[in-house]
């Protein structure tokens, strides 16, 4: 496989090829356009000296670059009667009376001029028809329904502030662990993405490229990262990336499942001793959700243990991946439905499915599940299972050393992760029941889900997931580079955090302004615009987020209304400024009317910045 990025096409050649093959454009009409001089009218006697001057500055040329001869051209075959008839039907609605008289005089002087007038007439009729059509369209309203595509949304106001807070928190932890940023194309060659996602490959968005390349929107950030490692021969790196990914899935906005959504990835690539990078990834997970103040549970399993378990249970080797995909649905479906899929759709023997069911129902802390599996002689006889259990025991010791609480980790035998490229430890992060989302608090956007009565609590599924993929890079080249990583689903984390904050604090702030600078005065009040600008400038210089009304003489009630979600206000008055003072007020404590009556405390202009910083701490 040739590893490269999709070709960047030349916009001019693309546009010309598009025009060449537009169905509504005939070859005859294109030839006629190429043979028609673009400045024909400017070179005619009817346009006078101005046209002659323009003609001399930029004479028209044919498509091969040869100059076209000035007026008069070879007369076109036409009879006086026919030209007169055509001219009488010409619409002169866009020409002045003087222009009309000049055109009538020129008609008698030149037979060919009638053809130009006919061309003009056709243009006028086309323009009139177009204007009429536009008028009718405006009367009917917009031709398209204004909404975002299904599974997408706009981000603005308070939602953007919260999302950026999540980004900042996650990025700070990534950098703390030595991560370096990476950005890859939003679409990849289809052959790069093919065969990496198992049954989920049907969710990939394919693109039709005019240049003939088969491309697709990225499904995740892991496969493009593996392509980057192989293409650039990078042997060792800690990388993080925050970007959008695309999946042709059935969206559920209330649960944070979208077709376009953000992922935040952190991966450790390189050859290290067993389970050390894996333990650090789990430490990163705990640090991020501790900073976001979200209680979580990290579900763990091992791909080798799963493969060995399926083999011991009697699953054919060629069906292990498909059976894994079915078992992976146990967090959404009851065991009866999963068993039915394995037996009726996957063709698995019912007795084999029952044996699998006996194993995948177990979960608990790492030492307990390891002891349970080691007590089964049939499982311990499998080399893959033995290797996986050794890894889990080693991981448990490293997690204790890194301070990862055992209460946040669960060894869950039903966790499978349906992606084909995992080879070792796999994990998913779920919010604890206390972080459940109420349906009424679903994120705002173009696709709003119906509300359920009583604010019924729902689960958003996994909010982060990842694992070890040691063979993925080798699919693109000769060198195998072991990797382990985690991907955070920002939209699902956002859904949980927004619901909790709105429940605790009420309406969220739509901006991050800390201070609103306003002014008031009596009958001779001039607005103190420059004074407000000077105060705002001082606050900006001090790194304080501030605003002021962009009006010369704003009314005080309007200023308080504009500062509704701003915590502090600086109020300027002529008498106070004369004494070198301003008023500093905490806003929003008693409503708009109370804010207007209470003008705040007097503060020296020199101490204003320090006093504001005290209140903002």
C-alpha positions as a printed NumPy array, in Angstrom:
array([[  0.   ,   0.   ,   0.   ],
       [  1.299,   3.424,  -0.923],
       [  0.978,   5.676,   2.133],
       [  0.154,   9.227,   1.144],
       [ -2.391,  11.949,   1.734],
       [ -5.289,  12.561,  -0.677],
       [ -4.294,  14.721,  -3.658],
       [ -5.094,  18.442,  -3.457],
       [ -6.9  ,  19.315,  -6.674],
       [ -6.446,  22.549,  -8.625],
       [ -9.629,  24.593,  -8.229],
       [ -9.37 ,  26.108, -11.703],
       [ -9.084,  22.777, -13.498],
       [-11.92 ,  21.354, -11.415],
       [-14.16 ,  24.289, -12.253],
       [-13.36 ,  24.1  , -15.945],
       [-13.994,  20.366, -16.08 ],
       [-17.262,  20.891, -14.257],
       [-18.346,  23.562, -16.733],
       [-17.307,  21.39 , -19.65 ],
       [-19.579,  18.553, -18.607],
       [-22.552,  20.482, -17.209],
       [-25.621,  18.834, -18.776],
       [-27.486,  22.128, -19.289],
       [-24.689,  23.571, -21.444],
       [-24.553,  22.343, -25.046],
       [-21.359,  22.179, -27.053],
       [-22.894,  24.435, -29.73 ],
       [-23.688,  27.185, -27.223],
       [-20.163,  26.952, -25.812],
       [-18.685,  27.366, -29.312],
       [-20.913,  30.362, -29.914],
       [-19.735,  31.943, -26.65 ],
       [-16.098,  31.413, -27.552],
       [-16.608,  32.984, -30.991],
       [-18.398,  36.044, -29.6  ],
       [-15.99 ,  38.909, -28.786],
       [-16.443,  39.905, -25.124],
       [-16.203,  43.645, -25.951],
       [-18.284,  43.639, -29.112],
       [-20.539,  46.504, -28.129],
       [-17.709,  48.654, -26.887],
       [-16.125,  48.564, -30.368],
       [-19.279,  49.582, -32.257],
       [-19.92 ,  53.129, -33.592],
       [-22.936,  53.428, -31.306],
       [-20.717,  53.557, -28.202],
       [-18.539,  56.436, -29.366],
       [-15.063,  57.403, -28.196],
       [-15.32 ,  55.692, -24.813],
       [-15.837,  52.309, -26.397],
       [-13.003,  52.88 , -28.863],
       [-10.693,  53.826, -26.013],
       [-11.592,  50.693, -24.004],
       [-11.169,  48.597, -27.148],
       [ -7.662,  49.949, -27.661],
       [ -6.711,  49.244, -24.037],
       [ -7.939,  45.623, -23.939],
       [ -8.825,  44.356, -27.419],
       [-10.835,  41.126, -27.47 ],
       [ -9.168,  37.861, -28.365],
       [-10.483,  34.484, -29.463],
       [-10.022,  31.32 , -27.348],
       [ -6.596,  30.694, -28.97 ],
       [ -5.326,  34.157, -28.028],
       [ -5.515,  35.659, -31.535],
       [ -6.724,  39.308, -31.656],
       [-10.178,  39.897, -33.083],
       [-10.619,  42.619, -35.706],
       [-12.432,  45.807, -34.661],
       [-15.706,  46.951, -36.069],
       [-16.967,  46.485, -38.737],
       [-16.97 ,  42.68 , -38.704],
       [-18.151,  40.493, -41.511],
       [-21.91 ,  41.122, -41.832],
       [-24.11 ,  38.266, -40.72 ],
       [-26.757,  37.147, -43.234],
       [-29.995,  38.932, -42.399],
       [-32.683,  40.741, -44.352],
       [-33.799,  44.27 , -43.707],
       [-37.343,  43.096, -43.145],
       [-36.4  ,  40.485, -40.604],
       [-34.049,  42.821, -38.754],
       [-36.71 ,  45.53 , -38.688],
       [-39.259,  43.108, -37.324],
       [-36.886,  41.913, -34.653],
       [-35.927,  45.456, -33.696],
       [-39.513,  46.574, -33.316],
       [-40.041,  43.865, -30.734],
       [-37.016,  44.904, -28.671],
       [-37.583,  45.924, -25.045],
       [-35.807,  49.19 , -24.219],
       [-36.894,  49.241, -20.591],
       [-33.338,  49.68 , -19.329],
       [-32.248,  52.47 , -21.684],
       [-32.806,  56.23 , -21.538],
       [-34.637,  58.154, -24.256],
       [-31.357,  59.529, -25.635],
       [-29.942,  56.019, -25.891],
       [-33.049,  54.856, -27.721],
       [-32.781,  57.651, -30.32 ],
       [-29.101,  56.835, -30.829],
       [-29.912,  53.169, -31.346],
       [-32.609,  53.972, -33.933],
       [-30.147,  56.165, -35.873],
       [-27.465,  53.498, -35.744],
       [-29.939,  50.907, -37.044],
       [-30.286,  52.762, -40.329],
       [-26.513,  53.054, -40.696],
       [-25.664,  49.419, -40.162],
       [-27.469,  46.22 , -41.051],
       [-25.369,  44.238, -38.609],
       [-26.362,  46.402, -35.687],
       [-29.763,  44.743, -35.617],
       [-28.109,  41.511, -34.536],
       [-26.467,  43.287, -31.62 ],
       [-29.775,  44.797, -30.599],
       [-31.377,  41.353, -30.79 ],
       [-28.651,  40.028, -28.525],
       [-29.333,  42.941, -26.17 ],
       [-33.032,  42.221, -26.29 ],
       [-32.524,  38.576, -25.364],
       [-30.345,  39.636, -22.439],
       [-33.017,  42.069, -21.253],
       [-35.721,  39.435, -21.494],
       [-33.582,  36.931, -19.589],
       [-32.866,  39.53 , -16.908],
       [-36.527,  40.494, -16.636],
       [-37.548,  36.845, -16.355],
       [-34.889,  36.277, -13.712],
       [-36.002,  39.334, -11.731],
       [-39.624,  38.22 , -11.958],
       [-38.694,  34.75 , -10.737],
       [-36.66 ,  36.17 ,  -7.856],
       [-39.611,  38.346,  -6.875],
       [-41.916,  35.346,  -6.791],
       [-39.378,  33.347,  -4.782],
       [-39.085,  36.139,  -2.222],
       [-42.854,  36.287,  -1.917],
       [-42.968,  32.555,  -1.215],
       [-40.22 ,  32.745,   1.437],
       [-36.91 ,  30.8  ,   1.63 ],
       [-36.616,  27.921,  -0.83 ],
       [-34.765,  25.65 ,   1.634],
       [-35.54 ,  24.614,   5.174],
       [-32.941,  26.218,   7.432],
       [-31.656,  23.549,   9.788],
       [-28.499,  21.598,  10.466],
       [-28.144,  18.104,   8.96 ],
       [-29.337,  15.208,  11.07 ],
       [-26.814,  14.32 ,  13.746],
       [-25.036,  17.705,  13.703],
       [-25.445,  20.918,  15.657],
       [-24.275,  24.517,  16.003],
       [-22.166,  25.539,  18.985],
       [-22.608,  29.   ,  20.491],
       [-22.862,  30.979,  23.725],
       [-22.833,  29.056,  26.991],
       [-22.38 ,  25.73 ,  25.179],
       [-19.157,  26.963,  23.577],
       [-17.851,  28.202,  26.923],
       [-18.463,  24.823,  28.561],
       [-17.029,  22.891,  25.611],
       [-13.869,  25.024,  25.581],
       [-13.525,  24.444,  29.324],
       [-13.605,  20.694,  28.68 ],
       [-11.022,  21.05 ,  25.896],
       [ -8.715,  23.105,  28.119],
       [ -8.951,  20.675,  31.032],
       [ -8.226,  17.652,  28.853],
       [ -5.374,  19.363,  26.988],
       [ -3.688,  20.447,  30.236],
       [ -3.564,  16.833,  31.431],
       [ -2.254,  15.631,  28.058],
       [  0.57 ,  18.183,  28.177],
       [  1.33 ,  17.296,  31.788],
       [  2.115,  13.745,  30.632],
       [  4.397,  14.868,  27.792],
       [  1.902,  14.81 ,  24.93 ],
       [  2.674,  16.67 ,  21.694],
       [ -0.126,  17.886,  19.384],
       [ -0.896,  16.344,  15.997],
       [ -3.416,  17.265,  13.296],
       [ -4.361,  14.947,  10.419],
       [ -6.681,  15.452,   7.394],
       [-10.404,  15.224,   7.996],
       [-10.635,  12.697,   5.147],
       [ -8.315,   9.817,   4.301],
       [ -7.841,   7.438,   1.397],
       [-10.497,   4.766,   1.697],
       [ -7.905,   1.984,   1.542],
       [ -6.321,   3.41 ,   4.718],
       [ -9.594,   3.081,   6.647],
       [-10.815,  -0.184,   5.09 ],
       [-10.861,  -3.322,   7.223],
       [-10.02 ,  -1.644,  10.535],
       [-13.422,  -1.306,  12.184],
       [-15.128,  -4.677,  11.73 ],
       [-18.903,  -4.42 ,  11.457],
       [-18.71 ,  -0.675,  12.159],
       [-17.148,  -0.133,   8.723],
       [-20.688,   0.425,   7.427],
       [-20.745,   3.668,   9.439],
       [-17.925,   5.269,   7.416],
       [-18.875,   8.24 ,   5.231],
       [-17.524,   7.655,   1.708],
       [-16.653,  10.64 ,  -0.503],
       [-16.745,  10.912,  -4.312],
       [-13.605,  12.728,  -5.44 ],
       [-13.555,  14.253,  -8.93 ],
       [ -9.95 ,  13.234,  -9.403],
       [-10.766,   9.551,  -9.152],
       [ -9.401,   8.91 ,  -5.627],
       [-11.598,   6.91 ,  -3.275],
       [-11.683,   8.809,   0.014],
       [-13.749,   8.759,   3.203],
       [-14.284,  10.941,   6.259],
       [-12.268,   9.724,   9.232],
       [-14.165,   7.406,  11.572],
       [-11.817,   8.007,  14.494],
       [ -8.397,   9.535,  15.205],
       [ -6.578,   6.255,  15.902],
       [ -6.267,   4.868,  12.366],
       [ -5.033,   8.213,  10.915],
       [ -2.454,   8.289,  13.735],
       [ -1.249,   4.801,  12.792],
       [ -1.011,   5.894,   9.152],
       [  1.039,   8.919,  10.274],
       [  3.459,   6.723,  12.232],
       [  4.006,   4.331,   9.32 ],
       [  4.278,   7.053,   6.672],
       [  6.77 ,   9.165,   8.658],
       [  8.625,   6.217,  10.253],
       [  8.084,   7.587,  13.778],
       [  9.254,   5.023,  16.348],
       [  8.271,   6.673,  19.62 ],
       [  5.879,   9.49 ,  20.546],
       [  3.281,  10.636,  23.066],
       [  0.664,  12.341,  20.954],
       [ -2.643,  14.087,  21.564],
       [ -5.241,  15.333,  19.091],
       [ -8.594,  17.109,  19.387],
       [-10.682,  16.986,  16.201],
       [-14.035,  16.074,  14.679],
       [-14.853,  12.575,  13.463],
       [-17.819,  11.325,  11.439],
       [-20.027,   8.24 ,  11.712],
       [-23.12 ,   7.395,   9.71 ],
       [-24.889,   6.242,  12.842],
       [-28.446,   6.736,  14.065],
       [-28.061,   9.891,  16.18 ],
       [-29.48 ,  10.321,  19.682],
       [-28.885,  13.925,  20.693],
       [-30.105,  13.485,  24.263],
       [-27.46 ,  10.786,  24.793],
       [-24.723,  12.783,  23.108],
       [-24.526,  10.406,  20.117],
       [-24.014,  12.468,  16.962],
       [-22.885,  11.912,  13.385],
       [-20.325,  14.709,  13.653],
       [-18.614,  14.953,  17.019],
       [-15.324,  15.766,  18.723],
       [-12.827,  13.263,  20.041],
       [ -9.838,  14.002,  22.266],
       [ -7.162,  11.319,  21.877],
       [ -3.997,  10.575,  23.83 ],
       [ -1.716,   7.758,  22.63 ],
       [  1.668,   6.374,  23.647],
       [  3.557,   4.773,  20.751],
       [  6.836,   2.891,  21.084],
       [  8.442,  -0.217,  22.54 ],
       [  8.247,  -0.21 ,  26.353],
       [  8.046,  -2.804,  29.11 ],
       [  4.688,  -4.531,  29.458],
       [  1.701,  -2.644,  30.899],
       [  3.633,   0.491,  31.937],
       [  2.15 ,   2.776,  29.22 ],
       [ -1.252,   1.132,  29.783],
       [ -1.171,   2.08 ,  33.454],
       [ -0.225,   5.674,  32.603],
       [ -3.193,   5.925,  30.207],
       [ -5.53 ,   4.882,  33.032],
       [ -3.893,   7.481,  35.276],
       [ -4.572,  10.13 ,  32.591],
       [ -8.246,   9.134,  32.572],
       [ -8.541,   9.581,  36.333],
       [ -6.788,  12.959,  36.304],
       [ -9.074,  14.344,  33.606],
       [-12.349,  13.329,  35.235],
       [-11.113,  14.426,  38.657],
       [-10.439,  17.861,  37.158],
       [-13.9  ,  17.861,  35.545],
       [-15.374,  16.696,  38.883],
       [-17.167,  13.782,  37.249],
       [-17.373,  10.409,  39.068],
       [-16.513,   7.527,  36.737],
       [-15.907,   3.794,  36.491],
       [-13.208,   2.384,  34.181],
       [-14.203,  -1.023,  32.793],
       [-11.233,  -3.218,  31.828],
       [-10.778,  -6.406,  29.854],
       [ -8.046,  -8.037,  27.799],
       [ -8.319,  -9.022,  24.154],
       [ -6.213, -12.16 ,  24.61 ],
       [ -8.413, -13.31 ,  27.484],
       [-11.513, -12.819,  25.325],
       [-10.053, -14.665,  22.343],
       [ -8.994, -17.552,  24.572],
       [-12.379, -17.629,  26.292],
       [-14.216, -17.831,  22.958],
       [-11.871, -20.565,  21.742],
       [-12.35 , -22.627,  24.916],
       [-16.127, -22.167,  24.641],
       [-16.086, -23.605,  21.118],
       [-16.367, -20.536,  18.893],
       [-14.774, -21.151,  15.456],
       [-11.723, -18.981,  14.812],
       [-13.347, -17.248,  11.844],
       [-16.313, -16.151,  13.995],
       [-14.461, -14.786,  17.021],
       [-14.588, -11.146,  15.845],
       [-18.259, -11.252,  14.896],
       [-19.186, -12.904,  18.201],
       [-17.156, -10.227,  20.007],
       [-19.257,  -7.55 ,  18.307],
       [-22.412,  -9.239,  19.562],
       [-21.154,  -9.583,  23.147],
       [-20.105,  -5.92 ,  23.059],
       [-23.816,  -4.992,  22.985],
       [-24.453,  -6.346,  26.482],
       [-24.271,  -2.821,  27.903],
       [-27.29 ,  -1.906,  25.736],
       [-29.228,  -5.181,  25.334],
       [-30.231,  -8.018,  27.687],
       [-28.434, -11.362,  27.413],
       [-31.451, -13.   ,  25.723],
       [-31.262, -10.569,  22.79 ],
       [-27.488, -10.942,  22.478],
       [-27.761, -14.736,  22.517],
       [-30.472, -14.606,  19.87 ],
       [-28.191, -12.553,  17.62 ],
       [-25.278, -14.953,  18.082],
       [-27.398, -18.022,  17.334],
       [-29.799, -16.801,  14.64 ],
       [-27.715, -14.163,  12.862],
       [-24.132, -15.327,  13.476],
       [-24.869, -19.065,  13.199],
       [-23.377, -19.999,  16.579],
       [-24.446, -23.172,  18.359],
       [-26.788, -22.431,  21.279],
       [-24.709, -24.533,  23.704],
       [-21.597, -22.514,  22.823],
       [-23.521, -19.287,  23.407],
       [-24.607, -20.531,  26.838],
       [-20.987, -21.291,  27.798],
       [-19.996, -17.756,  26.761],
       [-22.85 , -16.383,  28.869],
       [-21.477, -18.095,  31.97 ],
       [-18.173, -16.246,  31.63 ],
       [-19.204, -12.761,  30.465],
       [-21.555, -12.21 ,  33.415],
       [-18.617, -11.73 ,  35.824],
       [-17.218,  -8.341,  36.852],
       [-15.397,  -6.933,  39.876],
       [-11.99 ,  -5.712,  40.995],
       [ -8.93 ,  -7.039,  39.191],
       [ -7.607,  -9.485,  41.847],
       [-11.04 , -11.093,  42.333],
       [-11.708, -11.737,  38.625],
       [ -8.148, -12.965,  38.034],
       [ -8.559, -15.473,  40.867],
       [-11.933, -16.57 ,  39.492],
       [-10.545, -17.245,  36.017],
       [ -7.442, -19.01 ,  37.33 ],
       [ -9.674, -21.406,  39.223],
       [-11.049, -22.684,  35.893],
       [ -8.679, -25.408,  34.646],
       [ -9.958, -25.236,  31.068],
       [ -9.246, -21.523,  30.865],
       [ -5.81 , -21.751,  32.465],
       [ -4.794, -24.347,  29.869],
       [ -5.149, -21.721,  27.142],
       [ -1.914, -19.8  ,  26.528],
       [ -3.675, -16.597,  25.437],
       [ -5.725, -16.492,  28.624],
       [ -2.649, -17.149,  30.763],
       [ -0.769, -14.285,  29.083],
       [ -3.721, -11.948,  29.566],
       [ -4.083, -12.82 ,  33.251],
       [ -0.366, -12.15 ,  33.822],
       [ -0.8  ,  -8.731,  32.209],
       [ -3.793,  -7.904,  34.414],
       [ -1.901,  -8.829,  37.596],
       [  1.03 ,  -6.683,  36.486],
       [ -1.326,  -3.801,  35.668],
       [ -2.964,  -3.979,  39.088],
       [  0.386,  -3.405,  40.798],
       [  1.22 ,  -0.446,  38.552],
       [ -2.165,   1.169,  39.189],
       [ -1.543,   0.999,  42.929],
       [  1.857,   2.659,  42.441],
       [  0.318,   5.45 ,  40.311],
       [ -2.44 ,   6.113,  42.825],
       [ -5.38 ,   4.979,  40.707],
       [ -8.155,   4.065,  43.193],
       [ -9.359,   0.478,  42.922],
       [-12.926,   1.761,  43.373],
       [-12.696,   3.398,  39.939],
       [-11.583,   0.224,  38.138],
       [-13.716,  -2.813,  37.26 ],
       [-12.565,  -5.98 ,  35.467],
       [-15.658,  -6.57 ,  33.295],
       [-15.712,  -9.799,  31.266],
       [-18.538,  -8.523,  29.018],
       [-16.42 ,  -5.662,  27.637],
       [-15.327,  -6.547,  24.098],
       [-14.801,  -3.32 ,  22.066],
       [-15.963,  -4.206,  18.551],
       [-13.041,  -2.626,  16.684],
       [-10.771,  -5.172,  15.015],
       [ -7.404,  -3.579,  15.706],
       [ -7.197,  -4.115,  19.503],
       [ -4.667,  -6.719,  20.662],
       [ -4.261,  -6.348,  24.452],
       [ -5.83 ,  -4.303,  27.243],
       [ -9.157,  -2.656,  26.361],
       [-11.161,  -0.223,  28.48 ],
       [-14.263,   1.95 ,  28.54 ],
       [-15.18 ,   4.806,  30.862],
       [-18.765,   5.243,  32.035],
       [-20.312,   7.862,  34.278],
       [-21.479,   6.681,  37.68 ],
       [-25.261,   6.633,  38.223],
       [-25.063,   9.963,  40.088],
       [-23.999,  11.556,  36.789],
       [-27.115,  10.439,  34.903],
       [-28.589,  12.965,  32.5  ],
       [-32.148,  14.219,  32.562],
       [-33.852,  14.204,  29.188],
       [-35.065,  17.785,  29.69 ],
       [-31.449,  18.951,  29.876],
       [-30.359,  17.675,  26.473],
       [-27.978,  19.981,  24.573],
       [-29.48 ,  22.661,  22.392],
       [-28.983,  22.341,  18.664],
       [-30.562,  21.807,  15.302],
       [-31.947,  18.374,  16.24 ],
       [-33.807,  18.528,  19.535],
       [-35.145,  15.297,  21.018],
       [-38.667,  15.123,  22.403],
       [-38.895,  15.739,  26.121],
       [-40.06 ,  12.989,  28.426],
       [-42.438,  13.698,  31.276],
       [-40.895,  14.022,  34.685],
       [-37.346,  14.511,  33.412],
       [-36.662,  10.789,  33.083],
       [-33.012,   9.935,  33.658],
       [-31.118,   8.313,  30.814],
       [-27.567,   7.069,  30.32 ],
       [-25.195,   8.42 ,  27.69 ],
       [-23.135,   5.234,  27.382],
       [-19.348,   5.281,  27.412],
       [-17.725,   8.715,  27.634],
       [-14.199,   7.493,  26.843],
       [-12.715,   4.296,  25.439],
       [ -9.471,   2.855,  24.163],
       [ -6.971,   0.041,  24.374],
       [ -3.764,  -1.473,  23.059],
       [ -3.251,  -1.914,  19.308],
       [  0.193,  -3.38 ,  18.639],
       [ -0.388,  -4.55 ,  15.05 ],
       [ -2.22 ,  -1.605,  13.483],
       [  0.854,   0.342,  12.344],
       [  2.301,  -2.834,  10.805],
       [ -0.688,  -3.036,   8.458],
       [  0.735,  -0.016,   6.613],
       [  4.385,  -1.024,   6.524],
       [  7.014,  -3.521,   7.576],
       [  7.659,  -2.069,  11.045],
       [  5.456,  -2.939,  14.017],
       [  5.092,  -0.115,  16.544],
       [  3.232,  -1.039,  19.752],
       [  0.636,   1.584,  20.767],
       [ -1.936,   2.173,  23.483],
       [ -4.363,   5.069,  23.684],
       [ -7.595,   6.593,  24.943],
       [-10.287,   8.6  ,  23.158],
       [-12.63 ,  10.959,  25.028],
       [-16.115,  11.642,  23.644],
       [-16.472,  15.374,  24.235],
       [-20.135,  15.6  ,  23.222],
       [-21.175,  12.983,  25.771],
       [-19.075,  14.564,  28.512],
       [-20.628,  17.916,  27.605],
       [-24.155,  16.468,  27.842],
       [-23.536,  15.245,  31.398],
       [-21.796,  18.399,  32.618],
       [-24.356,  20.784,  31.132],
       [-27.273,  18.93 ,  32.71 ],
       [-25.623,  18.904,  36.131],
       [-24.66 ,  22.581,  36.015],
       [-28.076,  23.741,  34.906],
       [-29.651,  21.727,  37.697],
       [-27.296,  23.22 ,  40.299],
       [-26.804,  26.786,  39.043],
       [-29.751,  27.51 ,  36.751],
       [-29.167,  29.299,  33.442],
       [-25.556,  29.205,  32.251],
       [-23.612,  32.299,  31.252],
       [-23.43 ,  32.918,  27.524],
       [-20.179,  34.916,  27.699],
       [-17.095,  35.161,  29.87 ],
       [-17.106,  38.926,  30.475],
       [-16.157,  39.737,  34.087],
       [-16.778,  43.505,  34.206],
       [-19.249,  45.813,  32.44 ],
       [-18.246,  49.494,  32.378],
       [-21.237,  51.853,  32.449],
       [-22.014,  55.509,  33.171],
       [-24.885,  57.612,  34.497],
       [-25.651,  61.315,  34.958],
       [-28.241,  64.084,  35.061],
       [-29.682,  66.377,  32.43 ],
       [-26.297,  67.512,  31.12 ],
       [-24.992,  63.929,  30.958],
       [-22.824,  63.463,  27.857],
       [-22.381,  59.685,  28.145],
       [-18.725,  59.752,  29.302],
       [-17.825,  57.627,  26.275],
       [-14.086,  58.344,  26.269],
       [-13.914,  57.852,  30.03 ],
       [-15.619,  54.459,  29.679],
       [-13.147,  53.568,  26.93 ],
       [-10.213,  54.525,  29.134],
       [-11.452,  52.396,  32.044],
       [-12.068,  49.433,  29.722],
       [ -8.578,  49.849,  28.295],
       [ -7.04 ,  49.714,  31.782],
       [ -8.969,  46.536,  32.566],
       [ -7.956,  44.918,  29.269],
       [ -4.309,  45.813,  29.92 ],
       [ -4.613,  44.079,  33.297],
       [ -5.965,  40.909,  31.658],
       [ -9.551,  41.435,  32.871],
       [-12.419,  40.601,  30.502],
       [-14.475,  43.793,  30.174],
       [-17.105,  45.405,  27.939],
       [-18.874,  48.762,  27.563],
       [-21.883,  49.978,  25.586],
       [-20.981,  51.07 ,  22.043],
       [-23.253,  54.134,  22.284],
       [-22.459,  57.771,  22.986],
       [-25.216,  58.344,  25.573],
       [-26.595,  54.971,  26.717],
       [-29.441,  54.87 ,  29.197],
       [-28.627,  53.307,  32.548],
       [-31.442,  50.675,  32.431],
       [-30.194,  49.535,  29.02 ],
       [-26.678,  49.181,  30.398],
       [-27.846,  47.074,  33.335],
       [-29.844,  44.886,  30.959],
       [-26.763,  44.388,  28.753],
       [-24.799,  43.351,  31.858],
       [-27.312,  40.725,  33.035],
       [-24.904,  37.766,  33.087],
       [-21.794,  39.791,  34.029],
       [-20.69 ,  39.475,  37.676],
       [-19.237,  42.98 ,  38.213],
       [-20.044,  46.498,  37.063],
       [-17.952,  49.671,  37.096],
       [-20.217,  52.745,  37.146],
       [-18.831,  56.144,  36.153],
       [-20.311,  59.491,  37.187],
       [-19.106,  63.028,  36.555],
       [-18.912,  63.923,  40.266],
       [-17.098,  60.706,  41.155],
       [-14.585,  61.1  ,  38.317],
       [-13.868,  64.649,  39.446],
       [-12.735,  63.158,  42.775],
       [-10.73 ,  60.375,  41.101],
       [-13.251,  57.692,  42.03 ],
       [-15.61 ,  55.199,  40.388],
       [-18.309,  52.876,  41.723],
       [-17.733,  49.113,  41.816],
       [-20.832,  46.928,  42.119],
       [-21.543,  43.207,  42.297],
       [-24.303,  42.635,  39.737],
       [-27.219,  40.229,  39.678],
       [-27.752,  40.03 ,  43.45 ],
       [-31.274,  41.496,  43.552],
       [-32.569,  41.852,  40.007],
       [-32.377,  44.736,  37.537],
       [-34.38 ,  47.192,  39.662],
       [-32.219,  46.576,  42.728],
       [-29.082,  46.995,  40.611],
       [-30.252,  50.448,  39.465],
       [-30.974,  51.628,  43.025],
       [-27.735,  50.309,  44.502],
       [-24.861,  52.092,  42.771],
       [-22.136,  50.084,  44.538],
       [-19.161,  51.2  ,  46.617],
       [-16.786,  54.043,  45.837],
       [-13.312,  52.917,  44.795],
       [-10.271,  54.96 ,  43.841],
       [ -9.39 ,  54.748,  40.152],
       [ -5.866,  53.732,  41.1  ],
       [ -7.16 ,  50.803,  43.193],
       [ -9.849,  49.678,  40.742],
       [ -7.897,  46.829,  39.111],
       [ -6.765,  45.399,  42.448],
       [-10.291,  45.528,  43.912],
       [-11.759,  43.788,  40.864],
       [ -9.188,  40.995,  41.028],
       [-10.04 ,  40.429,  44.694],
       [-13.711,  39.979,  43.851],
       [-12.981,  37.66 ,  40.915],
       [-10.909,  35.217,  42.95 ]])
